[in-house]
Amino acid sequence: MIRKTFSLAATFICAGALALPALAQSDADRAIDYELANSRAYDTLEYLTDNIGPRLSGSKGAALAVTWATKQLRAMKLDDVRNEPVMVPHWVRGVERATLVSHNDQKIVLTALGGSVATPENGITADVVEVSSFEELDRLGRKVAGKIVYFNNPIDMSLVESGRAFDAYSKAVEFRGAGPSHAAQYGAVAALIRSVASASLRSPHTGSLRYDEKQPKIPGAALSVEDALLVHRLLAKGERVRMHLVLTPRTLPDAPSFNVVAEIRGSERPNEIVLIGGHLDSWDLATGAIDDGSGAAMCIETMRVLKELGIKPKRTIRAVLFMNEENGLRGGHAYFDAAAKREEIAKHVAVIETDAGAATPVGFTTTLEGSALANFTRAAAPLNRIAAPLTWESSRHTGADTSPLTDAGVTGFGLTPDPRHYFDFHHSPADTLDKVDPHQLAQNTAAIAGLAVLLANQ
């Protein structure tokens, strides 16, 4: 029965798309115009990044962000603002140091992968073996025992430059996630990856690894692109590369945290929900302006705009600031579980996620397809004046935190800003406020607000 309800909800969105009432068009236009002329999204992002700073799950910064965001939303006097509990991983980065003992103790710039175990107290000194695929590692097998395995897999710049940066990222990032355990099964003592980055000024890019519980846990780290190239050049010349590696991260007991939930209740169908969401946590290397402070700011700003304009959507518009997207996705799953207990899953008409930065908006991904997508694209024409005509791309994946909902059949949308420079800064110390343009942030917020109103008023 629930599956049938989901299907009917998606069909309803599409069937009604050709005949939206004037009110929906007017409210969407008002929200778009107001945001473009009176945006405070950048001010919100500035406080989050400059005053609170890094917000890794379990950290003081994450807790401060929850308190601050809740206060900001409650000050708007919305219909409901609440904190929904979620237990999150608490991983703490420690000392990160590496040198090439075989080459005059040259310093290597790297950073531990999220969730990595530590090296022994005195570190690891071992030869480095380079591979470019899991198949190559399998062929070497036990020959890598006692050695450090380096996965040399650069991001595909042809995909990045053609606007398919997330496809390029997906291909390269598999070695970050599964590489350490794959190397451990053959006796490797540590695993290194080349940072998954489309540009670099010797800044390493972190991200989570995933340990296979059947294998020993070995340390994992990401080399800066420049240091990865150095190691590659030395090995390509047939030279022995021996590295001393020290990493001292700690995994502490899970910590209590919260998703922040705020809503404007629907005037006609309050039990039907249009959700907008981004994640409040960030990696610890920087202040998380593009990933995903900008998305959190867009959601907060959208609620401000709708409230100040007095827009009363027919359906409930709910904003969710998820916790722990970066290293666990527990916020997304906790939200789904809480909604299921309230018997709300089937009441979600659509979800919109923003977790791709804040460059000029170029479109949305959506789980709609075929004639349904074509119909909705025509209905969403008011959004085209925000930037160049927006593209609408059918995709099974429209966001990580909302994936439990879309996997259950809820119609999904994912904001797509221009991705060509996103992975220049993503998960690195360079993810700071100066990478965000205020006008582009306002454009993205206008797109989120406009789409949310269109969906809520159908």
C-alpha positions as CSV (number, residue, x, y, z in Angstrom):
1,M,0.0,0.0,0.0
2,I,2.8,2.4,0.8
3,R,4.5,1.7,-2.5
4,K,1.2,2.5,-4.3
5,T,0.9,5.8,-2.4
6,F,4.4,6.8,-3.4
7,S,3.6,6.0,-7.1
8,L,0.4,8.0,-6.9
9,A,2.3,11.0,-5.4
10,A,4.8,11.1,-8.2
11,T,2.0,10.8,-10.8
12,F,0.1,13.6,-9.1
13,I,3.1,15.9,-9.3
14,C,3.4,15.2,-13.0
15,A,-0.2,15.2,-14.0
16,G,-0.9,18.5,-12.2
17,A,2.2,20.1,-13.6
18,L,0.5,21.4,-16.8
19,A,-2.2,23.3,-15.0
20,L,-0.7,25.0,-12.0
21,P,-2.9,27.7,-10.5
22,A,-1.9,31.3,-10.8
23,L,-1.2,31.5,-7.0
24,A,1.6,28.9,-7.3
25,Q,3.2,30.8,-10.2
26,S,2.8,34.1,-8.3
27,D,4.2,32.8,-5.0
28,A,7.2,31.2,-6.8
29,D,7.9,34.4,-8.6
30,R,7.6,36.5,-5.4
31,A,10.0,34.2,-3.6
32,I,12.5,34.3,-6.4
33,D,12.4,38.1,-6.8
34,Y,12.6,38.7,-3.1
35,E,15.6,36.5,-2.6
36,L,17.5,37.9,-5.5
37,A,16.8,41.5,-4.3
38,N,17.1,41.0,-0.5
39,S,19.3,38.0,0.1
40,R,20.8,37.4,3.5
41,A,22.1,33.9,2.6
42,Y,25.7,35.1,2.5
43,D,25.4,36.7,5.9
44,T,24.1,33.4,7.3
45,L,26.9,31.4,5.7
46,E,29.5,33.9,6.9
47,Y,28.5,33.5,10.5
48,L,28.3,29.7,10.2
49,T,31.8,29.4,8.7
50,D,33.7,32.3,10.2
51,N,32.2,32.3,13.7
52,I,31.5,28.6,14.3
53,G,34.0,27.1,11.9
54,P,34.6,23.4,11.2
55,R,31.7,21.1,12.2
56,L,32.7,17.5,12.1
57,S,30.1,15.2,13.8
58,G,30.7,14.9,17.5
59,S,32.7,18.0,17.7
60,K,32.1,21.2,19.6
61,G,31.7,23.0,16.3
62,A,28.9,20.7,15.3
63,A,27.1,21.2,18.6
64,L,27.4,25.0,18.3
65,A,26.0,24.9,14.8
66,V,22.9,23.0,15.9
67,T,22.3,25.5,18.7
68,W,22.9,28.5,16.4
69,A,20.7,27.2,13.5
70,T,17.9,26.3,15.9
71,K,18.0,29.8,17.4
72,Q,18.0,31.4,13.9
73,L,15.0,29.5,12.8
74,R,13.0,30.0,16.0
75,A,13.6,33.7,15.7
76,M,11.6,33.6,12.5
77,K,8.5,32.3,14.4
78,L,7.9,29.5,12.0
79,D,5.1,27.0,12.7
80,D,7.5,24.5,14.2
81,V,11.2,24.2,14.9
82,R,12.6,21.2,16.6
83,N,15.7,19.1,17.2
84,E,15.5,15.4,16.3
85,P,18.1,13.3,18.1
86,V,20.8,11.3,16.3
87,M,23.8,9.4,17.6
88,V,26.8,10.2,15.4
89,P,30.4,8.9,15.1
90,H,33.0,10.9,16.9
91,W,36.3,10.7,15.1
92,V,39.2,13.1,16.0
93,R,42.1,13.8,13.7
94,G,45.5,13.8,15.3
95,V,49.1,14.2,14.2
96,E,49.7,13.8,10.5
97,R,53.3,13.5,9.4
98,A,55.1,11.7,6.6
99,T,58.6,11.8,5.1
100,L,60.5,10.0,2.3
101,V,63.3,8.5,4.3
102,S,64.7,7.2,1.0
103,H,64.9,10.7,-0.5
104,N,66.6,13.0,2.0
105,D,63.6,12.9,4.4
106,Q,61.5,15.1,2.2
107,K,58.2,16.1,3.8
108,I,55.1,14.6,2.3
109,V,51.8,16.6,2.7
110,L,48.9,14.3,3.4
111,T,45.9,14.0,5.6
112,A,44.2,11.0,7.3
113,L,41.0,9.7,5.8
114,G,38.0,10.0,7.9
115,G,37.6,7.0,10.2
116,S,41.2,5.9,9.8
117,V,42.9,4.0,12.6
118,A,46.2,5.3,13.9
119,T,49.7,4.0,13.0
120,P,51.7,2.4,15.9
121,E,53.0,5.0,18.3
122,N,56.4,5.3,16.6
123,G,54.8,5.3,13.1
124,I,55.3,3.0,10.1
125,T,58.4,2.9,7.9
126,A,57.9,0.8,4.8
127,D,58.4,0.7,1.1
128,V,55.7,2.2,-1.1
129,V,54.1,0.2,-3.9
130,E,51.9,1.9,-6.5
131,V,48.8,0.4,-8.1
132,S,46.3,2.0,-10.4
133,S,43.4,-0.5,-9.9
134,F,42.1,-3.1,-7.6
135,E,42.9,-5.7,-10.3
136,E,46.5,-4.6,-10.3
137,L,46.6,-5.0,-6.6
138,D,45.0,-8.4,-6.8
139,R,47.7,-9.5,-9.3
140,L,50.4,-8.4,-6.8
141,G,48.7,-10.2,-4.0
142,R,51.0,-11.0,-1.0
143,K,53.9,-9.1,-2.7
144,V,52.5,-6.0,-1.0
145,A,52.7,-7.5,2.5
146,G,54.6,-5.2,4.9
147,K,54.4,-2.3,2.4
148,I,52.4,0.9,2.0
149,V,50.1,0.6,-1.0
150,Y,49.6,3.8,-3.0
151,F,46.5,4.0,-5.2
152,N,47.4,6.4,-8.1
153,N,44.0,7.3,-9.6
154,P,43.7,10.9,-10.8
155,I,40.3,12.4,-11.3
156,D,39.2,12.4,-15.0
157,M,39.6,16.0,-15.9
158,S,37.8,15.5,-19.3
159,L,34.7,14.7,-17.3
160,V,35.2,17.6,-15.0
161,E,35.7,20.1,-17.8
162,S,32.6,18.8,-19.6
163,G,30.4,19.5,-16.5
164,R,30.4,15.8,-15.4
165,A,32.5,16.5,-12.3
166,F,30.4,14.3,-10.0
167,D,30.7,11.4,-12.4
168,A,34.5,11.9,-12.3
169,Y,34.5,12.0,-8.5
170,S,32.4,8.8,-8.3
171,K,34.9,6.9,-10.4
172,A,38.0,8.1,-8.4
173,V,36.6,8.0,-4.9
174,E,36.1,4.2,-4.8
175,F,39.8,3.8,-3.9
176,R,39.4,6.1,-1.0
177,G,36.5,4.1,0.4
178,A,37.5,0.6,-0.2
179,G,41.3,0.9,-0.8
180,P,42.6,0.4,2.7
181,S,40.7,-2.8,3.3
182,H,41.5,-4.2,-0.1
183,A,45.2,-3.6,0.6
184,A,45.0,-5.0,4.1
185,Q,43.8,-8.4,2.8
186,Y,47.2,-8.9,1.2
187,G,49.2,-7.8,4.3
188,A,49.8,-4.1,3.5
189,V,50.5,-1.9,6.5
190,A,49.0,1.3,5.3
191,A,47.1,2.7,2.2
192,L,47.5,6.0,0.5
193,I,45.4,7.6,-2.2
194,R,45.9,10.5,-4.5
195,S,43.6,13.3,-3.3
196,V,40.3,13.3,-5.3
197,A,40.8,16.8,-6.5
198,S,40.4,18.8,-9.8
199,A,43.0,21.4,-8.7
200,S,45.5,21.7,-6.0
201,L,47.9,24.0,-4.3
202,R,49.4,21.2,-2.3
203,S,46.3,20.8,-0.2
204,P,45.2,17.3,0.6
205,H,41.5,16.3,0.3
206,T,40.1,14.1,3.0
207,G,36.9,11.9,3.0
208,S,35.7,8.7,4.6
209,L,37.0,5.3,4.2
210,R,35.0,2.1,4.8
211,Y,36.6,-0.7,6.6
212,D,35.7,-4.3,5.7
213,E,35.2,-5.9,9.2
214,K,36.6,-9.1,7.8
215,Q,40.0,-7.5,7.2
216,P,42.6,-6.0,9.5
217,K,42.2,-2.2,9.9
218,I,45.2,-0.3,8.5
219,P,45.7,3.5,8.4
220,G,44.5,5.4,5.3
221,A,45.6,8.8,4.1
222,A,45.3,11.1,1.1
223,L,48.4,12.7,-0.5
224,S,48.2,16.1,-1.9
225,V,48.2,16.0,-5.7
226,E,51.7,17.4,-5.9
227,D,53.0,14.8,-3.4
228,A,51.2,12.0,-5.2
229,L,52.9,13.1,-8.4
230,L,56.3,13.1,-6.7
231,V,55.9,9.6,-5.4
232,H,54.7,8.5,-8.8
233,R,57.7,10.0,-10.6
234,L,60.1,8.4,-8.3
235,L,58.6,5.0,-8.6
236,A,58.2,5.4,-12.4
237,K,62.0,5.8,-12.6
238,G,62.4,2.5,-10.8
239,E,63.6,4.0,-7.5
240,R,62.9,2.5,-4.2
241,V,60.5,4.8,-2.3
242,R,60.5,4.3,1.5
243,M,58.2,6.3,3.7
244,H,57.9,7.0,7.4
245,L,54.2,7.7,8.3
246,V,52.7,8.9,11.5
247,L,49.0,9.2,12.0
248,T,47.3,9.5,15.4
249,P,43.5,9.8,14.9
250,R,41.1,8.5,17.5
251,T,37.6,7.0,17.3
252,L,35.7,8.0,20.4
253,P,32.3,6.6,21.6
254,D,29.4,7.8,19.5
255,A,28.1,11.2,20.5
256,P,24.6,12.6,20.8
257,S,23.6,15.2,18.2
258,F,20.6,16.5,16.3
259,N,19.0,17.2,13.0
260,V,17.4,20.6,12.9
261,V,13.9,20.6,11.5
262,A,11.7,23.6,10.8
263,E,8.5,24.0,8.9
264,I,5.8,26.2,7.5
265,R,2.6,24.2,7.7
266,G,0.4,23.9,4.6
267,S,-2.8,25.9,4.5
268,E,-4.8,23.3,2.7
269,R,-2.9,20.0,2.9
270,P,-0.7,20.3,6.0
271,N,-0.1,16.6,6.1
272,E,1.6,16.6,2.7
273,I,5.3,17.5,2.9
274,V,7.8,19.1,0.6
275,L,11.2,18.8,2.2
276,I,14.2,20.9,1.5
277,G,17.5,19.8,3.0
278,G,21.3,20.3,3.3
279,H,23.8,19.1,5.9
280,L,25.0,21.1,8.8
281,D,28.2,19.2,9.5
282,S,31.5,19.6,7.6
283,W,34.9,18.1,7.5
284,D,37.4,19.4,10.1
285,L,40.1,20.6,7.7
286,A,38.2,23.8,6.9
287,T,35.0,25.7,7.6
288,G,32.9,23.9,5.1
289,A,31.6,26.8,3.1
290,I,30.8,24.9,-0.1
291,D,30.3,21.5,1.5
292,D,27.8,22.1,2.8
293,G,27.5,25.4,4.7
294,S,26.1,26.9,1.6
295,G,23.3,24.3,1.4
296,A,22.4,24.8,5.1
297,A,22.4,28.6,4.5
298,M,20.0,28.1,1.5
299,C,17.6,26.2,3.6
300,I,17.6,28.7,6.4
301,E,17.3,31.6,4.0
302,T,14.4,29.9,2.1
303,M,12.4,29.7,5.3
304,R,13.1,33.4,6.1
305,V,12.0,34.5,2.6
306,L,8.7,32.5,2.8
307,K,8.0,33.8,6.3
308,E,8.7,37.4,5.5
309,L,6.6,37.3,2.4
310,G,3.8,35.7,4.3
311,I,3.6,32.9,1.7
312,K,1.2,30.2,2.9
313,P,1.9,27.2,0.8
314,K,-0.9,24.6,0.3
315,R,1.4,21.8,1.4
316,T,3.8,21.9,4.3
317,I,7.4,23.1,3.5
318,R,9.8,21.5,5.9
319,A,13.5,22.4,6.1
320,V,15.9,19.8,7.5
321,L,19.5,20.5,8.4
322,F,21.0,17.0,8.5
323,M,23.9,16.0,10.8
324,N,26.6,13.6,9.9
325,E,26.4,13.5,6.1
326,E,30.2,13.5,5.8
327,N,31.2,10.4,7.8
328,G,28.1,8.3,8.3
329,L,24.8,9.6,6.9
330,R,23.3,8.9,10.2
331,G,21.2,12.1,10.1
332,G,19.5,11.1,6.9
333,H,18.7,7.7,8.3
334,A,17.6,9.1,11.7
335,Y,15.2,11.5,9.9
336,F,13.7,8.6,7.9
337,D,13.3,6.4,11.0
338,A,11.6,9.3,12.9
339,A,9.3,10.0,10.0
340,A,8.4,6.3,9.7
341,K,7.5,6.2,13.4
342,R,5.2,9.1,12.7
343,E,3.8,7.3,9.7
344,E,4.9,10.3,7.5
345,I,7.0,8.6,4.8
346,A,4.0,8.4,2.4
347,K,3.2,12.0,3.2
348,H,6.4,13.3,1.6
349,V,5.4,14.5,-1.8
350,A,8.9,15.6,-2.8
351,V,12.4,16.1,-1.4
352,I,14.9,18.7,-2.6
353,E,18.5,18.4,-1.5
354,T,21.3,21.0,-1.9
355,D,24.8,19.6,-1.3
356,A,26.8,20.5,-4.4
357,G,28.2,23.9,-3.6
358,A,26.9,27.3,-4.6
359,A,28.3,28.2,-8.1
360,T,25.9,29.4,-10.7
361,P,22.9,27.1,-10.7
362,V,22.6,25.1,-13.9
363,G,19.7,22.8,-13.1
364,F,18.4,20.0,-11.0
365,T,18.6,16.2,-11.0
366,T,15.3,14.5,-10.4
367,T,13.9,11.0,-10.1
368,L,11.2,12.0,-12.5
369,E,11.7,10.6,-16.0
370,G,10.1,10.4,-19.5
371,S,6.8,12.3,-20.0
372,A,6.5,13.0,-16.3
373,L,9.8,14.9,-16.4
374,A,8.8,16.7,-19.6
375,N,5.6,17.9,-18.0
376,F,7.2,19.0,-14.9
377,T,10.0,20.9,-16.8
378,R,7.3,23.0,-18.4
379,A,5.7,23.7,-15.1
380,A,9.0,24.8,-13.6
381,A,9.6,27.5,-16.3
382,P,9.5,30.3,-13.7
383,L,12.9,29.1,-12.4
384,N,14.5,29.7,-15.8
385,R,14.9,33.4,-15.3
386,I,17.2,32.9,-12.3
387,A,20.2,31.9,-14.5
388,A,20.5,30.4,-17.9
389,P,17.6,28.0,-18.7
390,L,17.9,25.3,-16.1
391,T,18.5,21.7,-17.2
392,W,16.5,18.8,-15.6
393,E,18.3,15.5,-15.6
394,S,16.7,12.2,-14.7
395,S,18.8,10.4,-12.1
396,R,18.2,7.7,-9.5
397,H,20.4,9.7,-7.0
398,T,19.4,13.2,-6.1
399,G,21.1,13.5,-2.7
400,A,22.8,11.5,0.0
401,D,20.8,12.5,3.1
402,T,17.4,12.2,1.3
403,S,18.3,8.9,-0.3
404,P,16.4,6.8,2.3
405,L,13.3,8.7,1.2
406,T,13.9,8.5,-2.6
407,D,14.8,4.8,-2.2
408,A,11.4,4.4,-0.6
409,G,9.8,6.0,-3.7
410,V,9.5,9.7,-2.8
411,T,10.1,12.0,-5.7
412,G,13.6,13.6,-5.4
413,F,15.3,16.7,-6.7
414,G,18.9,17.7,-6.3
415,L,20.2,21.2,-7.0
416,T,23.1,21.3,-9.5
417,P,25.3,24.4,-9.4
418,D,28.1,24.5,-12.0
419,P,30.3,21.7,-10.8
420,R,33.5,22.4,-12.7
421,H,35.4,23.9,-9.8
422,Y,33.7,22.2,-6.9
423,F,36.3,19.5,-6.5
424,D,39.1,22.1,-6.5
425,F,38.2,22.8,-2.8
426,H,35.9,19.9,-1.7
427,H,37.0,18.2,1.6
428,S,40.2,20.3,1.7
429,P,41.6,23.1,3.9
430,A,40.6,25.5,1.1
431,D,36.8,25.1,1.6
432,T,36.3,28.5,3.0
433,L,33.9,31.4,2.6
434,D,35.9,33.3,0.0
435,K,35.0,30.4,-2.5
436,V,31.4,31.4,-2.4
437,D,30.0,34.3,-4.5
438,P,27.1,36.1,-2.8
439,H,25.1,36.6,-5.9
440,Q,25.5,33.0,-7.0
441,L,24.5,31.9,-3.5
442,A,21.3,34.0,-3.8
443,Q,20.6,32.5,-7.2
444,N,20.8,29.0,-5.8
445,T,18.6,29.9,-2.9
446,A,16.1,31.4,-5.2
447,A,16.0,28.2,-7.2
448,I,15.4,26.2,-4.0
449,A,12.7,28.5,-2.8
450,G,11.0,28.7,-6.1
451,L,11.0,25.0,-6.6
452,A,9.7,24.3,-3.1
453,V,6.8,26.7,-3.6
454,L,5.9,25.3,-7.0
455,L,5.8,21.8,-5.5
456,A,3.9,22.9,-2.4
457,N,1.2,24.7,-4.3
458,Q,0.4,22.1,-6.9
